[in-house]
Amino acid sequence: MAEKHKIIVYALSTCPYCKRTKRFLDAHKVVYEHVDVDLLDDSKQDEVLDKVEKLTGRKSFPVVIVGTEIIVGHDEQKLKKALNI
């Protein structure tokens, strides 16, 4: 179940797909942490961008991590499957 996994969303504050993903999670009452990468200071931003690129092979947003599953982009079907909703 999703409750057993820590859920993290890497997003950009101005990205419409990131906003849709957060709204989707909120609407389904999913507890998650989120990082708005563009609002971090430069050194932390570089660190997170490198992490996202290592995880996904690119610097695309949003990135949702559910346990060991990584979902890139706003994909409600993948989110539903990963979260068992």
Secondary structure, 3 states (H helix, E strand, C coil): CHHHCCEEEEECCCCHHHHHHHHHHHHCCCCCEEEEHHHCCHHHHHHHHHHHHHHHCCCCCCEEEECCEEEECCCHHHHHHHHCC
